[in-house]
């Protein structure tokens, strides 16, 4: 980390601060059980994260929502194969489709829950007088969501692709955040779970990137600070 004093810490939203509610590892385990597939919910979280990263990478190649429906379904099927393979389960294509259909019903009305380390970490960071905020590619208004989850009192800014018209890794979404914080990039840390879309993109915008690796999957990445809990951020500010 640089010797420059940190004045702001900004965060990715999904897989960094929040998961769906109910948590996807629980919903996946229930969907699998309904299809006769037994898998412990605790074993699903790492694979779900890797599946999310696969989706992000595909979306960078070309927007998934703009592709033919057959191609979209192939991507969703691949995500299920990735998620379950990490838990030691080999799916058939029919089983993957069944899980997709059941998950779509569960999350038809999207709700979020915070990870357990979020509020303790934010308490520690606020004690240090830091500016805190969110930069997310989410296409919805996060203000009422953060109010409902009790996160709003901690946040000085929320920047989304919905608001700016830009998505990570476009540096303009990070620059928009810096305009709100009034800080230099070198004084600003950005924390996210995806090395390319979060860490490298933030670094290219002049910020300091920190990789959140909740399931200790990315030990091979040594080019940036890596933490397994948000509480560990206190060592970098």
C-alpha positions as protocol buffer text, in pm:
chain_id: "A"
residue {
  index: 1
  type: UNK
  ca { x: 0 y: 0 z: 0 }
}
residue {
  index: 2
  type: UNK
  ca { x: 110 y: 355 z: -66 }
}
residue {
  index: 3
  type: UNK
  ca { x: 218 y: 585 z: 217 }
}
residue {
  index: 4
  type: UNK
  ca { x: -44 y: 836 z: 101 }
}
residue {
  index: 5
  type: UNK
  ca { x: -308 y: 891 z: 370 }
}
residue {
  index: 6
  type: UNK
  ca { x: -635 y: 717 z: 287 }
}
residue {
  index: 7
  type: UNK
  ca { x: -937 y: 947 z: 301 }
}
residue {
  index: 8
  type: UNK
  ca { x: -1208 y: 735 z: 134 }
}
residue {
  index: 9
  type: UNK
  ca { x: -1296 y: 367 z: 104 }
}
residue {
  index: 10
  type: UNK
  ca { x: -1545 y: 268 z: -166 }
}
residue {
  index: 11
  type: UNK
  ca { x: -1704 y: -70 z: -222 }
}
residue {
  index: 12
  type: UNK
  ca { x: -1854 y: -291 z: -487 }
}
residue {
  index: 13
  type: UNK
  ca { x: -2208 y: -396 z: -395 }
}
residue {
  index: 14
  type: UNK
  ca { x: -2292 y: -753 z: -497 }
}
residue {
  index: 15
  type: UNK
  ca { x: -2072 y: -1030 z: -351 }
}
residue {
  index: 16
  type: UNK
  ca { x: -1882 y: -762 z: -157 }
}
residue {
  index: 17
  type: UNK
  ca { x: -2136 y: -593 z: 69 }
}
residue {
  index: 18
  type: UNK
  ca { x: -2450 y: -788 z: -15 }
}
residue {
  index: 19
  type: UNK
  ca { x: -2594 y: -1116 z: -135 }
}
residue {
  index: 20
  type: UNK
  ca { x: -2950 y: -1194 z: -231 }
}
residue {
  index: 21
  type: UNK
  ca { x: -3207 y: -1265 z: 39 }
}
residue {
  index: 22
  type: UNK
  ca { x: -3247 y: -1555 z: 91 }
}
residue {
  index: 23
  type: UNK
  ca { x: -2874 y: -1618 z: 40 }
}
residue {
  index: 24
  type: UNK
  ca { x: -2813 y: -1799 z: -285 }
}
residue {
  index: 25
  type: UNK
  ca { x: -2629 y: -2092 z: -130 }
}
residue {
  index: 26
  type: UNK
  ca { x: -2944 y: -2169 z: 71 }
}
residue {
  index: 27
  type: UNK
  ca { x: -3177 y: -2124 z: -227 }
}
residue {
  index: 28
  type: UNK
  ca { x: -2950 y: -2338 z: -443 }
}
residue {
  index: 29
  type: UNK
  ca { x: -2943 y: -2616 z: -184 }
}
residue {
  index: 30
  type: UNK
  ca { x: -3324 y: -2610 z: -165 }
}
residue {
  index: 31
  type: UNK
  ca { x: -3354 y: -2618 z: -546 }
}
residue {
  index: 32
  type: UNK
  ca { x: -3113 y: -2909 z: -566 }
}
residue {
  index: 33
  type: UNK
  ca { x: -3297 y: -3099 z: -294 }
}
residue {
  index: 34
  type: UNK
  ca { x: -3626 y: -3056 z: -482 }
}
residue {
  index: 35
  type: UNK
  ca { x: -3459 y: -3222 z: -781 }
}
residue {
  index: 36
  type: UNK
  ca { x: -3320 y: -3509 z: -573 }
}
residue {
  index: 37
  type: UNK
  ca { x: -2967 y: -3367 z: -553 }
}
residue {
  index: 38
  type: UNK
  ca { x: -2823 y: -3363 z: -203 }
}
residue {
  index: 39
  type: UNK
  ca { x: -2557 y: -3101 z: -139 }
}
residue {
  index: 40
  type: UNK
  ca { x: -2463 y: -2914 z: 178 }
}
residue {
  index: 41
  type: UNK
  ca { x: -2544 y: -2546 z: 141 }
}
residue {
  index: 42
  type: UNK
  ca { x: -2209 y: -2446 z: 295 }
}
residue {
  index: 43
  type: UNK
  ca { x: -2026 y: -2609 z: 4 }
}
residue {
  index: 44
  type: UNK
  ca { x: -2208 y: -2403 z: -258 }
}
residue {
  index: 45
  type: UNK
  ca { x: -2084 y: -2051 z: -182 }
}
residue {
  index: 46
  type: UNK
  ca { x: -1738 y: -2072 z: -346 }
}
residue {
  index: 47
  type: UNK
  ca { x: -1879 y: -2218 z: -666 }
}
residue {
  index: 48
  type: UNK
  ca { x: -2157 y: -1960 z: -683 }
}
residue {
  index: 49
  type: UNK
  ca { x: -1894 y: -1686 z: -664 }
}
residue {
  index: 50
  type: UNK
  ca { x: -1689 y: -1847 z: -944 }
}
residue {
  index: 51
  type: UNK
  ca { x: -2007 y: -1877 z: -1152 }
}
residue {
  index: 52
  type: UNK
  ca { x: -2073 y: -1506 z: -1097 }
}
residue {
  index: 53
  type: UNK
  ca { x: -1721 y: -1427 z: -1217 }
}
residue {
  index: 54
  type: UNK
  ca { x: -1781 y: -1636 z: -1528 }
}
residue {
  index: 55
  type: UNK
  ca { x: -2096 y: -1431 z: -1596 }
}
residue {
  index: 56
  type: UNK
  ca { x: -1910 y: -1103 z: -1548 }
}
residue {
  index: 57
  type: UNK
  ca { x: -1639 y: -1216 z: -1790 }
}
residue {
  index: 58
  type: UNK
  ca { x: -1899 y: -1319 z: -2049 }
}
residue {
  index: 59
  type: UNK
  ca { x: -2080 y: -989 z: -2004 }
}
residue {
  index: 60
  type: UNK
  ca { x: -1757 y: -804 z: -2076 }
}
residue {
  index: 61
  type: UNK
  ca { x: -1722 y: -992 z: -2405 }
}
residue {
  index: 62
  type: UNK
  ca { x: -2070 y: -876 z: -2504 }
}
residue {
  index: 63
  type: UNK
  ca { x: -2377 y: -787 z: -2293 }
}
residue {
  index: 64
  type: UNK
  ca { x: -2546 y: -1114 z: -2199 }
}
residue {
  index: 65
  type: UNK
  ca { x: -2895 y: -960 z: -2194 }
}
residue {
  index: 66
  type: UNK
  ca { x: -2855 y: -857 z: -2557 }
}
residue {
  index: 67
  type: UNK
  ca { x: -2764 y: -1206 z: -2679 }
}
residue {
  index: 68
  type: UNK
  ca { x: -3010 y: -1459 z: -2828 }
}
residue {
  index: 69
  type: UNK
  ca { x: -3213 y: -1638 z: -2562 }
}
residue {
  index: 70
  type: UNK
  ca { x: -3051 y: -1972 z: -2650 }
}
residue {
  index: 71
  type: UNK
  ca { x: -2708 y: -1826 z: -2581 }
}
residue {
  index: 72
  type: UNK
  ca { x: -2827 y: -1669 z: -2256 }
}
residue {
  index: 73
  type: UNK
  ca { x: -2963 y: -2002 z: -2136 }
}
residue {
  index: 74
  type: UNK
  ca { x: -2636 y: -2174 z: -2227 }
}
residue {
  index: 75
  type: UNK
  ca { x: -2451 y: -1923 z: -2008 }
}
residue {
  index: 76
  type: UNK
  ca { x: -2691 y: -1974 z: -1717 }
}
residue {
  index: 77
  type: UNK
  ca { x: -2655 y: -2350 z: -1755 }
}
residue {
  index: 78
  type: UNK
  ca { x: -2278 y: -2320 z: -1752 }
}
residue {
  index: 79
  type: UNK
  ca { x: -2303 y: -2115 z: -1433 }
}
residue {
  index: 80
  type: UNK
  ca { x: -2494 y: -2395 z: -1260 }
}
residue {
  index: 81
  type: UNK
  ca { x: -2237 y: -2650 z: -1374 }
}
residue {
  index: 82
  type: UNK
  ca { x: -1958 y: -2433 z: -1231 }
}
residue {
  index: 83
  type: UNK
  ca { x: -2137 y: -2373 z: -901 }
}
residue {
  index: 84
  type: UNK
  ca { x: -2220 y: -2737 z: -838 }
}
residue {
  index: 85
  type: UNK
  ca { x: -1889 y: -2875 z: -966 }
}
residue {
  index: 86
  type: UNK
  ca { x: -1707 y: -2681 z: -694 }
}
residue {
  index: 87
  type: UNK
  ca { x: -1935 y: -2856 z: -443 }
}
residue {
  index: 88
  type: UNK
  ca { x: -1846 y: -3196 z: -589 }
}
residue {
  index: 89
  type: UNK
  ca { x: -2167 y: -3246 z: -789 }
}
residue {
  index: 90
  type: UNK
  ca { x: -2175 y: -3320 z: -1162 }
}
residue {
  index: 91
  type: UNK
  ca { x: -2501 y: -3200 z: -1317 }
}
residue {
  index: 92
  type: UNK
  ca { x: -2680 y: -3309 z: -1629 }
}
residue {
  index: 93
  type: UNK
  ca { x: -2804 y: -3032 z: -1857 }
}
residue {
  index: 94
  type: UNK
  ca { x: -3163 y: -3116 z: -1758 }
}
residue {
  index: 95
  type: UNK
  ca { x: -3076 y: -3081 z: -1390 }
}
residue {
  index: 96
  type: UNK
  ca { x: -2906 y: -2746 z: -1456 }
}
residue {
  index: 97
  type: UNK
  ca { x: -3219 y: -2623 z: -1634 }
}
residue {
  index: 98
  type: UNK
  ca { x: -3435 y: -2738 z: -1343 }
}
residue {
  index: 99
  type: UNK
  ca { x: -3223 y: -2542 z: -1095 }
}
residue {
  index: 100
  type: UNK
  ca { x: -3237 y: -2232 z: -1318 }
}
residue {
  index: 101
  type: UNK
  ca { x: -3616 y: -2249 z: -1329 }
}
residue {
  index: 102
  type: UNK
  ca { x: -3651 y: -2291 z: -953 }
}
residue {
  index: 103
  type: UNK
  ca { x: -3403 y: -2012 z: -878 }
}
residue {
  index: 104
  type: UNK
  ca { x: -3585 y: -1775 z: -1112 }
}
residue {
  index: 105
  type: UNK
  ca { x: -3903 y: -1823 z: -908 }
}
residue {
  index: 106
  type: UNK
  ca { x: -3724 y: -1766 z: -576 }
}
residue {
  index: 107
  type: UNK
  ca { x: -3562 y: -1442 z: -694 }
}
residue {
  index: 108
  type: UNK
  ca { x: -3846 y: -1300 z: -901 }
}
residue {
  index: 109
  type: UNK
  ca { x: -3865 y: -1024 z: -638 }
}
residue {
  index: 110
  type: UNK
  ca { x: -3502 y: -935 z: -573 }
}
residue {
  index: 111
  type: UNK
  ca { x: -3410 y: -857 z: -214 }
}
residue {
  index: 112
  type: UNK
  ca { x: -3067 y: -823 z: -55 }
}
residue {
  index: 113
  type: UNK
  ca { x: -2899 y: -901 z: 276 }
}
residue {
  index: 114
  type: UNK
  ca { x: -2567 y: -771 z: 406 }
}
residue {
  index: 115
  type: UNK
  ca { x: -2276 y: -1001 z: 483 }
}
residue {
  index: 116
  type: UNK
  ca { x: -2211 y: -1034 z: 855 }
}
residue {
  index: 117
  type: UNK
  ca { x: -1880 y: -844 z: 844 }
}
residue {
  index: 118
  type: UNK
  ca { x: -2019 y: -531 z: 673 }
}
residue {
  index: 119
  type: UNK
  ca { x: -2153 y: -328 z: 965 }
}
residue {
  index: 120
  type: UNK
  ca { x: -1864 y: -416 z: 1201 }
}
residue {
  index: 121
  type: UNK
  ca { x: -1618 y: -310 z: 930 }
}
residue {
  index: 122
  type: UNK
  ca { x: -1807 y: 11 z: 859 }
}
residue {
  index: 123
  type: UNK
  ca { x: -1811 y: 95 z: 1231 }
}
residue {
  index: 124
  type: UNK
  ca { x: -1432 y: 62 z: 1240 }
}
residue {
  index: 125
  type: UNK
  ca { x: -1382 y: 266 z: 924 }
}
residue {
  index: 126
  type: UNK
  ca { x: -1616 y: 544 z: 1034 }
}
residue {
  index: 127
  type: UNK
  ca { x: -1430 y: 566 z: 1365 }
}
residue {
  index: 128
  type: UNK
  ca { x: -1129 y: 664 z: 1155 }
}
residue {
  index: 129
  type: UNK
  ca { x: -1325 y: 945 z: 991 }
}
residue {
  index: 130
  type: UNK
  ca { x: -1320 y: 791 z: 644 }
}
residue {
  index: 131
  type: UNK
  ca { x: -1555 y: 873 z: 358 }
}
residue {
  index: 132
  type: UNK
  ca { x: -1747 y: 556 z: 267 }
}
residue {
  index: 133
  type: UNK
  ca { x: -1940 y: 478 z: -48 }
}
residue {
  index: 134
  type: UNK
  ca { x: -2055 y: 230 z: -311 }
}
residue {
  index: 135
  type: UNK
  ca { x: -1970 y: 200 z: -681 }
}
residue {
  index: 136
  type: UNK
  ca { x: -2184 y: -65 z: -850 }
}
residue {
  index: 137
  type: UNK
  ca { x: -2293 y: -180 z: -1193 }
}
residue {
  index: 138
  type: UNK
  ca { x: -2639 y: -254 z: -1056 }
}
residue {
  index: 139
  type: UNK
  ca { x: -2927 y: -124 z: -1265 }
}
residue {
  index: 140
  type: UNK
  ca { x: -3151 y: -8 z: -980 }
}
residue {
  index: 141
  type: UNK
  ca { x: -3173 y: 259 z: -712 }
}
residue {
  index: 142
  type: UNK
  ca { x: -2968 y: 141 z: -415 }
}
residue {
  index: 143
  type: UNK
  ca { x: -3064 y: 428 z: -183 }
}
residue {
  index: 144
  type: UNK
  ca { x: -3387 y: 269 z: -50 }
}
residue {
  index: 145
  type: UNK
  ca { x: -3213 y: -70 z: -35 }
}
residue {
  index: 146
  type: UNK
  ca { x: -2935 y: 72 z: 182 }
}
residue {
  index: 147
  type: UNK
  ca { x: -3189 y: 250 z: 400 }
}
residue {
  index: 148
  type: UNK
  ca { x: -3380 y: -74 z: 456 }
}
residue {
  index: 149
  type: UNK
  ca { x: -3061 y: -265 z: 542 }
}
residue {
  index: 150
  type: UNK
  ca { x: -2936 y: -2 z: 787 }
}
residue {
  index: 151
  type: UNK
  ca { x: -2635 y: 85 z: 573 }
}
residue {
  index: 152
  type: UNK
  ca { x: -2742 y: 434 z: 463 }
}
residue {
  index: 153
  type: UNK
  ca { x: -2617 y: 620 z: 775 }
}
residue {
  index: 154
  type: UNK
  ca { x: -2263 y: 503 z: 699 }
}
residue {
  index: 155
  type: UNK
  ca { x: -2259 y: 603 z: 332 }
}
residue {
  index: 156
  type: UNK
  ca { x: -2149 y: 936 z: 191 }
}
residue {
  index: 157
  type: UNK
  ca { x: -2216 y: 840 z: -171 }
}
residue {
  index: 158
  type: UNK
  ca { x: -2375 y: 571 z: -388 }
}
residue {
  index: 159
  type: UNK
  ca { x: -2269 y: 564 z: -755 }
}
residue {
  index: 160
  type: UNK
  ca { x: -2435 y: 316 z: -992 }
}
residue {
  index: 161
  type: UNK
  ca { x: -2433 y: 247 z: -1364 }
}
residue {
  index: 162
  type: UNK
  ca { x: -2802 y: 341 z: -1354 }
}
residue {
  index: 163
  type: UNK
  ca { x: -2706 y: 692 z: -1241 }
}
residue {
  index: 164
  type: UNK
  ca { x: -2397 y: 751 z: -1454 }
}
residue {
  index: 165
  type: UNK
  ca { x: -2459 y: 553 z: -1771 }
}
residue {
  index: 166
  type: UNK
  ca { x: -2118 y: 388 z: -1729 }
}
residue {
  index: 167
  type: UNK
  ca { x: -2030 y: 39 z: -1607 }
}
residue {
  index: 168
  type: UNK
  ca { x: -1713 y: -92 z: -1448 }
}
residue {
  index: 169
  type: UNK
  ca { x: -1446 y: -131 z: -1578 }
}
residue {
  index: 170
  type: UNK
  ca { x: -1508 y: 205 z: -1750 }
}
residue {
  index: 171
  type: UNK
  ca { x: -1290 y: 454 z: -1558 }
}
residue {
  index: 172
  type: UNK
  ca { x: -1561 y: 719 z: -1585 }
}
residue {
  index: 173
  type: UNK
  ca { x: -1774 y: 552 z: -1318 }
}
residue {
  index: 174
  type: UNK
  ca { x: -1477 y: 568 z: -1078 }
}
residue {
  index: 175
  type: UNK
  ca { x: -1407 y: 928 z: -1178 }
}
residue {
  index: 176
  type: UNK
  ca { x: -1769 y: 1015 z: -1102 }
}
residue {
  index: 177
  type: UNK
  ca { x: -1719 y: 876 z: -753 }
}
residue {
  index: 178
  type: UNK
  ca { x: -1402 y: 1082 z: -701 }
}
residue {
  index: 179
  type: UNK
  ca { x: -1595 y: 1396 z: -792 }
}
residue {
  index: 180
  type: UNK
  ca { x: -1833 y: 1315 z: -505 }
}
residue {
  index: 181
  type: UNK
  ca { x: -1565 y: 1228 z: -251 }
}
residue {
  index: 182
  type: UNK
  ca { x: -1343 y: 1523 z: -336 }
}
residue {
  index: 183
  type: UNK
  ca { x: -1042 y: 1295 z: -291 }
}
residue {
  index: 184
  type: UNK
  ca { x: -753 y: 1203 z: -516 }
}
residue {
  index: 185
  type: UNK
  ca { x: -745 y: 852 z: -654 }
}
residue {
  index: 186
  type: UNK
  ca { x: -430 y: 782 z: -452 }
}
residue {
  index: 187
  type: UNK
  ca { x: -624 y: 871 z: -136 }
}
residue {
  index: 188
  type: UNK
  ca { x: -907 y: 633 z: -222 }
}
residue {
  index: 189
  type: UNK
  ca { x: -935 y: 257 z: -177 }
}
residue {
  index: 190
  type: UNK
  ca { x: -1180 y: 50 z: -381 }
}
residue {
  index: 191
  type: UNK
  ca { x: -1279 y: -295 z: -255 }
}
residue {
  index: 192
  type: UNK
  ca { x: -1439 y: -564 z: -470 }
}
residue {
  index: 193
  type: UNK
  ca { x: -1452 y: -938 z: -529 }
}
residue {
  index: 194
  type: UNK
  ca { x: -1348 y: -942 z: -898 }
}
residue {
  index: 195
  type: UNK
  ca { x: -982 y: -883 z: -980 }
}
residue {
  index: 196
  type: UNK
  ca { x: -1031 y: -739 z: -1329 }
}
residue {
  index: 197
  type: UNK
  ca { x: -1361 y: -552 z: -1301 }
}
residue {
  index: 198
  type: UNK
  ca { x: -1300 y: -417 z: -952 }
}
residue {
  index: 199
  type: UNK
  ca { x: -932 y: -409 z: -858 }
}
residue {
  index: 200
  type: UNK
  ca { x: -758 y: -354 z: -1192 }
}
residue {
  index: 201
  type: UNK
  ca { x: -1027 y: -114 z: -1311 }
}
residue {
  index: 202
  type: UNK
  ca { x: -997 y: 92 z: -993 }
}
residue {
  index: 203
  type: UNK
  ca { x: -619 y: 99 z: -1025 }
}
residue {
  index: 204
  type: UNK
  ca { x: -647 y: 216 z: -1385 }
}
residue {
  index: 205
  type: UNK
  ca { x: -861 y: 504 z: -1255 }
}
residue {
  index: 206
  type: UNK
  ca { x: -585 y: 593 z: -1009 }
}
residue {
  index: 207
  type: UNK
  ca { x: -735 y: 433 z: -698 }
}
residue {
  index: 208
  type: UNK
  ca { x: -585 y: 168 z: -472 }
}
residue {
  index: 209
  type: UNK
  ca { x: -757 y: -166 z: -534 }
}
residue {
  index: 210
  type: UNK
  ca { x: -818 y: -430 z: -266 }
}
residue {
  index: 211
  type: UNK
  ca { x: -946 y: -777 z: -355 }
}
residue {
  index: 212
  type: UNK
  ca { x: -1207 y: -928 z: -123 }
}
residue {
  index: 213
  type: UNK
  ca { x: -1156 y: -1305 z: -133 }
}
residue {
  index: 214
  type: UNK
  ca { x: -1414 y: -1438 z: 115 }
}
residue {
  index: 215
  type: UNK
  ca { x: -1355 y: -1805 z: 29 }
}
residue {
  index: 216
  type: UNK
  ca { x: -976 y: -1786 z: -14 }
}
residue {
  index: 217
  type: UNK
  ca { x: -996 y: -1886 z: -380 }
}
residue {
  index: 218
  type: UNK
  ca { x: -748 y: -1641 z: -528 }
}
residue {
  index: 219
  type: UNK
  ca { x: -425 y: -1686 z: -334 }
}
residue {
  index: 220
  type: UNK
  ca { x: -241 y: -1690 z: -667 }
}
residue {
  index: 221
  type: UNK
  ca { x: -320 y: -1318 z: -709 }
}
residue {
  index: 222
  type: UNK
  ca { x: -34 y: -1134 z: -542 }
}
residue {
  index: 223
  type: UNK
  ca { x: -33 y: -804 z: -733 }
}
residue {
  index: 224
  type: UNK
  ca { x: -275 y: -634 z: -492 }
}
residue {
  index: 225
  type: UNK
  ca { x: -378 y: -648 z: -126 }
}
residue {
  index: 226
  type: UNK
  ca { x: -613 y: -944 z: -66 }
}
residue {
  index: 227
  type: UNK
  ca { x: -845 y: -980 z: 234 }
}
residue {
  index: 228
  type: UNK
  ca { x: -1089 y: -1251 z: 338 }
}
residue {
  index: 229
  type: UNK
  ca { x: -1303 y: -1026 z: 560 }
}
residue {
  index: 230
  type: UNK
  ca { x: -1396 y: -660 z: 532 }
}
residue {
  index: 231
  type: UNK
  ca { x: -1285 y: -611 z: 891 }
}
residue {
  index: 232
  type: UNK
  ca { x: -928 y: -667 z: 767 }
}
residue {
  index: 233
  type: UNK
  ca { x: -947 y: -333 z: 585 }
}
residue {
  index: 234
  type: UNK
  ca { x: -839 y: -159 z: 905 }
}
residue {
  index: 235
  type: UNK
  ca { x: -485 y: -280 z: 829 }
}
residue {
  index: 236
  type: UNK
  ca { x: -479 y: -79 z: 504 }
}
residue {
  index: 237
  type: UNK
  ca { x: -616 y: 260 z: 610 }
}
